[in-house]
Amino acid sequence: MSNSRSSNLEKKLASFDPNALGDTAGGIFGLPFTVEEAQVVVVPVPWEVTVSYRAGTALGPAAIREASLQVDLYDPDIADAWRLGLAMEEEDETWAAESRALREQASSYISWLEEGQPAEKAPQHATATSQATARGKALLTWLKEKAGAHLDAGKAVVVLGGDHSTPLGYIHALAERHEEFGILQIDAHCDLRPAYEGFEYSHASIMYNALQLPQVKKLVQVGIRDFCQQEAELAERSNGRIIMFAERFLREELYAGKSWRKECKKIIAQLPQKVYISFDIDGLDPKLCPGTGTPVPGGLEFEEALYLIRMVVRSGREIIGCDLNEVAPGDTDWNGIVGARLLYQLCNWMAVSQGRIAARDMKKVEDEE
């Protein structure tokens, strides 16, 4: 950073009041940082071409941005967390417009399939699937380059969807910069379907696609409660590369008297040193995300999810990147309110794990008994 930019940043830090109301003229969370000044950059991806039930996730970044102005910046675990430097890019309207146009085609095709009609006889089949695949690949390339540029500039990156297909380009960028890492997926669904409904870059295929990268050594899934036989068999054949902590298993353990802390330690033990977190909001109990596209009964409580993330960091592992997706505004501001607070915590704890900011208590998990 140049001397003039550094001086300007110091002035902003000195004049900013973290106790004041969120400034609508400021950035996300009302923070004063530009993307150039920030250490953590949020990249919004308003894309939802292949959603198979309810749409609306493309509006998630805007809903979170608006709700973020009501988030108090004090974090009891991280002194002056707001000073980290967090900024969100402006949405790319070109991709948003493409998503709206392609979504209309895809929706018509998906409706045909839901009526029990054969895919090959759908009048929209070739157009819907080929165009969605072509533009999905283009989105992957765009995000890979954009996220890669931020990483090369020394920044940490969070991708904010959109549907769950959106972060694939970011995962590719990380795969070019790390020899190996694991993915911690918090989700109601496995997302291990190959080319779901004919869409290669489907929201239901994100983890299947991520596993095509040899750098992804482990996929640890938490909170899963809806999956098909094909996905279960893929996990069983993975020789331990895919580990599923299904909701039913976790609840049975808790009902038998095990603590959430012990379950978190089991989950973390499966993760390598470097971890990417992919957080589908429907991994939470749907009372926390009623607008999400494919809600499922059950799920993690908000503090259960945050406790797991903090435990990952306190285990000494590094969060090399993360995403938050499938937040849809729905009929209430509640979705954005929850999503904004989750985003703030993801950004803060990723930064702690990378040594960008310090937490008050970083005693290692194995030392806390």
Secondary structure by P-SEA (a helix, b strand, c coil): ccaaaaaaaaaaaaaccccccccccccccccccccccccbbbbbbbccccccccccccaaaaaaaaacccccccccccccccccbbbbccccaaaaaaaaaaaaaaaaaaaaaaacccccccccaaaaaaaaaaaaaaaaaaaaaaaaaaaaabbbbbbbbcccccaaaaaaaaaacccccccccccccccccccccccccccccaaaaaaccccccbbbbcccccccaaaaaaaaacccccccccaaaaaaaaaacccaaaaaaaaaaacccbbbbbbccccccccccccccccccccccaaaaaaaaaaaaaacccccccccccccccccaaaaaaaaaaaaaaaaaaaaaaccccccccccccccc
